[in-house]
Amino acid sequence: MAKAPLSPAAWIDAGLQQLTAQGPLALRAEPLSRHLKTSKGSFYWHFKDVPAFQKALLAEWKARALATLAEDSAQDGTATDKMIRFGQSVQEDTAGPALRAWAQQDKAVAKALKDVDAARLVRLTELMSDIDVTNEEFAKAAYGSLVGLKQMHSDDGDALVAFAALVDLVMALK
């Protein structure tokens, strides 16, 4: 029986996995084809070229990150629950560190990352404002800790414990 053709979504999912595992150099037709055990022809059937694929991958990552943020914002819970959930969603973005490294060489990646960071920072600022912590710099510092902990390749559990300690500090200051 013939293997079912891969969809563009399957290529993008594989691209996000490979970006996380190996960095942006893995986002080419040859290594992705090997990873998916298929031909490069399948890649080029769906994407004009590698830059078109990378553009689609970046758009999908951004859409997913913003959708996750919107979903989290719609959930109920205590202020602490909401901040911890926010921290978890940032930590679960496994492509984040690789995207940050890639952004150093690619303006489109830097722009997408900046847009998602800005939206996340707005959300964290809102969460802190809900508990009467209105200093936006504290929200920036808390978000920076999440990003930095991820860049350190810290165990996600350790990163969340550290972020939870910051949330506890904010609640104590309240």
ROKOL-165833 format. One record per atom (N, C-alpha, C): x, z, y. Coordinates in pm, whole numbers, plus 50000, padded with zeros to 5 digits. Each point is the difference from the previous one (the first is absolute). Layout:
! ROKOL-165833
XZY/...
This chain:
! ROKOL-165833
500845000049883/499165000050117/500895000050124/499634992250099/500784998950123/499835012550084/501055003350069/500005011650089/499164996750124/499155009250043/499174997850118/500894998850123/499674990950092/500834998650120/499945012650087/501105002550064/500075011550089/499304996850133/499375009950056/499354998550130/500985003450111/499694996050124/500865004450111/500105015250007/498895006949970/500015014750003/500995005749898/500084993749883/500945004849898/501444998350048/500294988950067/501344997850055/500315010350107/499035002950085/500225009750108/500195014049943/499195003749901/500185013149937/501395001149938/500424989549931/501345000049941/501065000650109/499764993150110/500935000350112/500135014050058/498905007050015/500055013750052/500755009249903/499784998249871/500725007949900/501504997250008/500364987450008/501414996350003/500665003850132/499264999150109/500525004450129/500365014849991/499125007949943/500235014349985/501195002749908/500084992749891/501055002549900/501364994450040/500004988050064/501274993150021/500274995650143/499035001550088/500214996050138/499574985750029/500154995850123/499474987050043/500664987949935/501205001349948/500634988549933/499254996049873/499205009049947/499214997049881/498764991750033/499734997950128/498804992850041/500264985050011/500524994449893/500254985649992/499364995049871/499804987049995/499304994049887/500695002949867/501314998349995/500735001549873/499905014149942/500375010550074/499925013449940/498565004249970/499064996150083/498605003549973/499484992849876/500394987549985/499584992449881/500555006449873/501265004050005/500595006849883/499255013049971/499725007650106/499285012749984/498634997849936/499324989650042/498664997249949/500004991449873/501214995949957/500144991849879/499184987250010/500194993150111/499314987350022/500944990650074/499524988450031/500854990050066/499925001350152/501014994650065/499974999650147/498884990950048/499604990549917/498904991150037/498725007650031/499755010649926/498835008450025/500075006350139/501205004450036/500205005750135/499654989550106/500584988149984/499824989650101/498604993749996/499275002549895/498614995649995/499175007950102/500355012650017/499235008850089/500595001450140/501304998350014/500665002350128/500864987950035/499914995850123/500754988350048/501505002049980/500455012250033/501415003249990/500165015250001/501235004649990/500265014449996/499555006850130/500294994450119/499505006650121/498475001450003/499284990149947/498535001149996/499585011249906/500705001349888/499735011049907/500275013450067/501155001150065/500365012650065/499005003650110/499534990050071/498995002550105/498705005249937/499594994049889/498785004449931/500185014249944/501175002849944/500295013349947/499935010550111/500604996950112/500015009450112/498585002450053/499224989450010/498615001350047/499205008649903/500234998149871/499285008049900/500415014650006/501305002750013/500455013950011/499345006750122/500024993150113/499435005650122/498505002549982/499294990449942/498555001649979/499715011949909/500795001549895/499805011349909/500295013350069/501075000550077/500375012450069/498915004050099/499484990450075/498965003050098/498675003549932/499714993549887/498785003249926/500075014149943/501155003949949/500185013749949/499805010150111/500544996950116/499845008950115/498535001450037/499274988950001/498575000450033/499215007849895/500334998049873/499325007349893/500265014950012/501255003850026/500335014150016/499275006050120/499884992450106/499345004850122/498525002649977/499414992849906/498565001349974/499675011849909/501015006449941/499755011049907/499845013250074/499195008649942/499775013350056/501045009849946/500015011850058/500885010649954/500445008650117/500765010449967/500535008650106/501124992550072/500405005450113/501104993950075/501274999449915/500275010649928/501175000349913/499884989449892/498844999149937/499784989849896/500254986050054/499494997450118/500154986750059/501464996850031/500735009850051/501424997550030/500814998249872/499705007749898/500724998549873/499674986549938/498744996150005/499604986949948/500724988850076/500125001650131/500754990350081/501454999149950/500635011549981/501375000349953/500154993549863/499045002649913/500054993949867/499904984850010/499124995050085/499844985450009/501264993450054/500695006650093/501264994450051/501045000249890/500085010949925/500985001049892/499714990349886/498744996749978/499644990949893/500314985450033/500334997250124/500394986450039/501434997749952/500144995949876/501324999049939/500874989050061/499384990450065/500784989150060/500615004150134/499595011250055/500455004150133/501504999750023/500805006749916/501454999950024/500614986049996/499574991949905/500544986349992/499584991850121/498775002050046/499554992950120/500805004250123/500315012750009/500795004850114/501414993949998/500574998949883/501324993549990/499894985250035/499004993449950/499794985850026/499734997650148/499315009150063/499654998750143/501234999450089/501125005049950/501244999550079/500484985650021/499594990949911/500434986150010/498874990350029/498765004650000/498874990750013/499005005350102/499814992450108/499125004550108/498545000749957/499554991149912/498615000449954/499735012849920/500955003849919/499875012449921/500005011950095/500904999950097/500065010950098/498675001350075/499394988650035/498725000250073/498895005949913/499924995749874/498965005349910/500195015049980/501235004149981/500315014249982/499645007950126/500324994550115/499675006750126/498495001550015/499244989749963/498545000750010/499435010849908/500495000749878/499515010149905/500435013950045/501255001450042/500475013050050/499145004750118/499684990850091/499195003750117/498625004749957/499384992949906/498675004049953/500055013549929/501035002049920/500145012949931/500255011350100/500794997250101/500285010350099/498745003550080/499184990150031/498725002750067/499165009349913/499944997049871/499205008349910/500535014249992/501305001649987/500575013449992/499805007650131/500124993150111/499755006250131/498555004950009/499074991849949/498585004149997/499805012449914/500645000049883/499875011549910/500525012750066/501104998850068/500565011750068/499145004150120/499474990350068/499125003050113/498745007449953/499544996549880/498825006749943/500225015049983/501265004249990/500295014349986/500665005450128/499794992650109/500475004150133/501525000050016/500704992049922/501434997650022/500074986350067/500205000450131/499874987750078/501334993950044/501095005949961/501304994650035/500314988349906/499954987750052/500224988149919/501404999649939/500945006750065/501365000249947/500085007349866/499145010049982/499985007049872/499504990749891/498984991950032/499504990349903/501104989949965/500754995650100/501114990749975/501045006449909/500315012650026/501005007049918/499515001549856/498735003349983/499445001649865/500004986649927/499614989450068/500004986849937/501434995749969/500895002750092/501414996949976/500555007149878/499535012249978/500465007249881/499514993149873/498784995350001/499484992849883/500824987549972/500254992350105/500774987649985/501435003349956/500595009950063/501375003749968/500145005249858/499055008149957/500055005349864/499924988649899/499204990050031/499884988449911/501314992150001/500624998650115/501274992850011/501115007149924/499895013149989/501005007849927/499834998549850/498984992749959/499684998249859/499775013449932/499445008950080/499645013249948/498864998349901/499955008749903/498885000149909/498725001550081/498974992049970/498765000550078/499425014050005/500115007449891/499505013650000/500755008650100/501324998550006/500805007650096/499644996150143/499804987150023/499654995450134/498655005650042/499065000349908/498695005450034/500045015050022/500855007049928/500175014450022/500565002350141/500994991950038/500595001450133/498964996850108/499224989549979/498974996650099/498945011050004/499635005349886/499025010949996/500515012250078/501325002449995/500575011050078/499814997550150/500164987550042/499744996750140/498545001950035/499114995949910/498585001850024/499675014850011/500595008149914/499805014650007/500485005450136/501144995150047/500525004250129/499024996450112/499474987949995/499034995550101/498785009249996/499525002949880/498815008649987/500315014150052/501195004749979/500385013450048/500085000150153/500434988950059/500104999250146/498624999050066/499064995449923/498654998150051/499445012950043/
